[in-house]
Amino acid sequence: MGQSSSSSSGRPRRDNYYHQTQPSPPPTRPHQPLPLPPPPPQPQPQPQPQIASTSSTSYPPLPQPYYNASYYQQPCSYPNPNPNPPRYNYGQYSGQPQYNPYYAPPPVLPLVAPPPPPPFVERESTKKIKNDVNLHKNTIKLVPDEQNPDHHLVSFVFDASVDGSVTIYYFAKEEPNCTFSPAIPGLGTFTSVPFQKGAAQKFIQPPGSGIDLGFFPLDELSKPSEDGVFPLVIYADATPKSMTQPEQLQRASTHAQITLAVIEKSNVGAFVVKVVKQILWIDKVRYELQEIYGLVSSPEPEVKTIEDDDLGKDCVICLSEPKDTAVLPCRHMCLCSECAKALRLQSNKCPICRQPIEQLIEISINNSEK
């Protein structure tokens, strides 16, 4: 009934068959160690001195030195390529560095004194000058002459507190006493046009007194020459002059505003006037006018710019005191006098445009003056 685990049928067991059919391993060769070089000669033991002892105890002899062949290394038989290697003597420690041919000490740079702070001009040191005639340079433009379509006339807006006259020069050069002479004789009539006092007056050059700008290369119109000849000069004199008396044109003025400009071409091909600088001539003293950005007390709305509105009325550092100090040459009026005095000792950059500061000038603003 039951099954027996014995092989009654005569078939061998699988494990017995596996052991019987497994090949025998190959015979192993006896291990032959590599021959070692002969050991170096052993030093002869030195005889130990006999120490007299009064006791009967005998000490064992000292152990003899032995040599372990397993750690022996054959010395290198290659010759040294550099029989005399360099030796570096670093010396003992001292305050002076030792010489090393592979190390060059950094150069000792001379001490440079910091630059002096920019000067600060006090309000008491500034001088107020009354300008009797003021030309709005943003309103200058060239309009075609109706009588001569190829010619152009100068037009602009100005303010005047006294009567005076305006003279237009083409390609003129500045002479002593702030007078101007034409560099090209016979170019234009250079007649003086009188005006009366008043605000926001519009001026236009008389017909027939303009020139044809098409005869001149654009390079000569778009920049002043090396000799100081400007393509366009507008001379606004606060002294009345008559058109019927040409000898008065040669008389030196005592109060005038001069605008020096160049003429460029726009993308649509029209001529555009670009002001280079403005000069104020008062009592034989020449002043160069500079715009102050951030002077919000100006009564002229067209003078204000986006930058003026962004600066606000308060100092950009303390945000509490009204600004009354301008930075030159960038002409940003953005500081009060106390912050300006502290800033000149700490930084040399304008807080608005980060340009170097050359001078700080305190400006007195009084809106009640007319």
Long-range contacts (C-beta under 8 A, 24 or more apart in sequence): 36-69, 36-72, 37-72, 37-74, 39-67, 39-69, 39-72, 40-67, 42-67, 115-348, 117-344, 117-345, 117-348, 118-344, 118-348, 118-357, 118-358, 118-359, 118-360, 119-359, 119-360, 120-340, 120-341, 120-344, 120-359, 120-360, 120-361, 120-362, 121-359, 121-360, 121-361, 121-362, 122-362, 123-324, 123-337, 123-362, 123-363, 123-364, 126-361, 126-362, 126-363, 126-364, 128-364, 129-280, 129-282, 129-287, 130-161, 131-257, 131-280, 132-160, 132-161, 132-162, 132-164, 132-238, 132-255, 133-158, 133-159, 133-160, 133-161, 133-162, 133-164, 133-236, 133-237, 133-238, 133-255, 133-256, 133-257, 134-158, 134-159, 134-160, 134-257, 135-234, 135-236, 135-257, 135-259, 135-278, 136-300, 136-302, 136-303, 137-259, 137-261, 137-275, 137-278, 138-302, 139-302, 140-234, 140-259, 140-261, 140-273, 140-275, 141-272, 141-273, 142-213, 142-263, 142-270, 142-271, 142-272, 142-273, 143-204, 145-207, 145-208, 145-210, 146-207, 147-207, 147-208, 148-207, 148-208, 148-210, 148-212, 150-212, 150-214, 151-208, 151-210, 151-211, 151-212, 152-210, 152-211, 152-212, 152-213, 152-271, 153-204, 153-205, 153-206, 153-207, 153-209, 153-210, 154-203, 154-204, 154-205, 154-210, 154-232, 154-234, 154-273, 155-202, 155-203, 155-204, 155-205, 156-202, 156-203, 156-234, 157-200, 157-201, 157-202, 157-203, 158-195, 158-201, 158-203, 158-236, 159-198, 159-199, 159-200, 159-201, 160-195, 160-196, 160-197, 160-198, 160-199, 160-201, 160-236, 160-238, 161-197, 162-197, 162-238, 163-194, 163-195, 163-196, 163-197, 163-240, 164-194, 164-195, 164-236, 164-237, 164-238, 164-239, 164-240, 164-241, 165-192, 165-193, 165-194, 165-195, 165-236, 165-237, 165-239, 165-240, 165-241, 166-192, 166-193, 166-195, 166-203, 166-234, 166-235, 166-236, 166-237, 167-191, 167-192, 167-193, 167-234, 167-235, 167-237, 167-249, 168-205, 168-209, 168-232, 168-233, 168-234, 168-235, 169-232, 169-233, 169-234, 169-235, 170-211, 170-231, 170-232, 170-233, 171-229, 171-230, 171-231, 172-229, 172-230, 172-233, 173-227, 173-228, 173-229, 173-230, 174-228, 177-252, 177-284, 178-252, 178-253, 178-256, 178-258, 178-279, 178-281, 178-286, 179-252, 179-253, 180-233, 180-235, 180-258, 183-225, 183-227, 183-229, 187-211, 190-249, 191-243, 192-237, 192-241, 192-242, 192-243, 192-248, 192-249, 193-243, 194-240, 194-241, 194-242, 194-243, 213-263, 213-271, 218-264, 218-265, 221-262, 221-263, 221-264, 221-271, 222-262, 222-263, 222-264, 222-265, 223-262, 224-260, 224-262, 224-276, 230-260, 230-261, 230-262, 230-276, 231-261, 231-262, 231-263, 232-260, 232-261, 232-262, 232-263, 232-273, 233-258, 233-259, 233-260, 233-261, 234-258, 234-259, 234-261, 253-281, 254-281, 254-282, 254-283, 254-284, 255-281, 255-282, 255-283, 256-280, 256-281, 257-281, 257-289, 290-328, 290-331, 291-331, 292-326, 292-331, 292-333, 292-363, 293-330, 293-331, 293-332, 293-333, 293-352, 294-323, 294-326, 294-332, 294-333, 294-334, 295-333, 295-363, 295-365, 297-365, 297-367, 311-352, 315-339, 316-351, 316-352, 317-343, 317-351, 324-362, 324-363, 324-364, 324-365, 325-360, 325-361, 325-362, 325-363, 326-360, 326-361, 326-363, 327-352, 327-357, 327-359, 327-360, 328-357, 328-358, 328-359, 328-360, 328-361, 329-355, 329-358, 329-359, 330-355, 333-363, 335-360, 337-362
